[in-house]
Amino acid sequence: MLNALEVVTTVVIGVMVGVEFAVSFVMNPILNALPDDSTQRGHAHGGRMLGAVMPVWYIGSLVLVTVWAVAGWGTAGIGLVVTAGALLLLSVVMSLLLLVPINNRNKTWTPENRPADWQEQINRWNRYHYVRVAVIIAAFTSLVAALV
């Protein structure tokens, strides 16, 4: 049973890392290359769509790692699992304090009501997101290392 939990947890977090990596290095460059109104509308739509899914994914991943750490306590590599859990907790805290407030504003903007500094706010979100992606990649790497 522990083996199944380890595989499911690693796959769930690996897919999350892939999605977040794609947001940073694929989707955002595509959106940013569009004309102003399309860029802002695309970011707002992405904020609404992913803003609904990612909280469940992040919290669910943290729960899976916590269950793995408890169920596997005393086994080889558990320190790496705990490290991954700490990094995922950091990513959740970063999200709540830095990214979610910007996203909550962004997802309500339209070309008619967006603030003058909307691009600066999107750029700030992107910078925070790069750091968050690095944190969840480190968490994923810790989990993979715990498996071997």
N, C-alpha and C positions, 0 to 999 in steps of 0.2 A: 504493500500500500504506500509506503514512504517513497518508493521508486516512482510510482505513478504521480504522486504529489510533486516530486522534484521535476519530472518531465513537464507536467501541466504548467507549473509555476514558471519554469524557464521559457516555455513556448509563449505563454501569455505575455510575459515581460519582454521577450524578444520581439514579438509582433508590435507591442507598444513602442519599443525603441525604433523599430522600422517606420512606423507611422510618424512619430515625432521627428525623426531624421528627415523623412520625406517632406514634412511641412517646412522645415528650415531650408533644406537644400534643393527642393524641387518646386513645391507649390508656391512658396513666397516669392522666389525669383520670377516665376511665371506671372503671378498676380501683380508684382511690382513693375513688370514690363508693359502692362496694359495702360490705356489712357486713364487719367485721374479718376473719373467717376467709376469706371469699371474696376480699377484697383481697389478703391474704397468699398465698393459694393461686394467685391469678392472676399475681401478681408472680413467684412461684416457677416456675410453668409457663412464663411468658414468658422468664425467665432461662435455663431449660433449653433452650427452643426456639431463641431468638435467640442464646444463648450458644454453640450449636453451629454456627450459620451465619455470624455476624458476623465471627469471626476470619478465616475464609477470604475473606470479602468485603473486609475492610479490607486484609489483606495482598495479596490479588489486585489491588485498586485501586492500591496502592502500587507493585506490580510493573508494572502497565500504564503508570502515569505515568513510571516509571523507563525503561521501554522507549521510550516516546514521547520522553522527554528525550534519550536516547542516539541514537535514530533521526533525530530532528529537530534535532540539535545544529547550530547555526549558522543556523537558520531564524528568521524573524520570530516573536516571541512566546515564544521558548524560555525566557526569564527567568521568564515567568508560569507555564510548565509546571514549572520547577524550584521556584518558590515553592509551587505546588500540592503538589509532592512533599514539600517540607519540612513543609507543614501536615499532610499525611496521615501523615507519619512522627510528627509531634507527636501526632496523634490516636491512633496505635497505642501510643506510649509512655504517653499519658494512660490509655488503656484498660488496659494491663498494670499500671500502678502504682496507679491509683485505682479504676477501675470493676470490673475482673475480680475482685479479692479480695472485694469486697462481693457481686458476683453469685455467686461460687462458694459463699459461705455461704448466700445467699438461696435458691438453687435446691435446697438440701437441707432447707429448713425446712418443717415442717408445723405446724398449730395446736398440736400436742402438744409439739414440741421447739423452737419458735422462741424466741429470746431476748427478754427484756423490752424491749429497745431496738430491736426489729425495724423499727418505723416510722421511727425516727430514722435507722437505716442505709439504709432505702429512700429517705428524703428526701435523705440525703447523696449516694447514687447518682444521684438525679434532678438535684441541683445540678451534679455533675460532668458528667452527661450533657448538660445545657444548654450547658455550655462546649464540650464535644466537638462538639455539633451546630453551634455557631457556627464552630468551627474547620473542620469539613468543608464547611460552606456557603461559607466563604472559599476553600477549596481548589477547590470546584466553580466558583465565580465566576471564579477565576484561570484555570481551564481554558477556560471559555466565552470569556473575554476573549482568551485566546491564539488562539482560532479566528478571531477577527474582525480 
